[in-house]
């Protein structure tokens, strides 16, 4: 399994994670990913689990910002059940006002202690950005917005680098994490240690999640 940043892990931490520390929340996410990778998930997304959470207030312990890629279903790869995590998905986890507002909401109102940004290999939106910068042809429509937001990560790697796609995917995760950590509404709880923002990368072939930018950096 991927590096856990020195954190303990295991499904027994779910209750503690819901109690509120960033370390426990991250440990539980990574423990769920281990269960997923090993073929031993404990949550089958049964309708009875949905019914069990319907009557009370939601108490998620993490919000995961990921890509729209159909190969990366976030609840599944972290082996999480109904009510455990909030999920936001955009092309290459691009931030906009709605996404930032949603993250601020779950942190401020729901008291979620962990925000995870999850990129993945062979990301189509990042590849589209590489292609646009190489050819000088900006795409039409709102896809251009995605390309504009991803372009700084590609430029930092260098569009002529032969490993530009995997390197840009990683760099884009790191940049997204940095943007969230600098958000004026998120900075106070982050500084106080009540909230952490982590960046990670999903391996399409193995199903593993590896931390790229752990909390505390």
Secondary structure, 3 states (H helix, E strand, C coil): CCCCCCCCCCHHHHHHHHHCCHHHHHHHHHHHHHHHHHCCCCCCCCHHHHHHCCCCCCCCCEEEEECCCCCCCHHHHCCCCCCCEEEEECHHHCCCHHHHHHHHHHHHCCCCCEEEEEEECCCHHHHHHHHHHHHCCCCCCCHHHHHHHHHHHHHHHCCCCCCHHHHHHHHHHHHHHHHHHCCHHHHHHHHCCCCEEEEEEECCCCCCEEEEECCCC
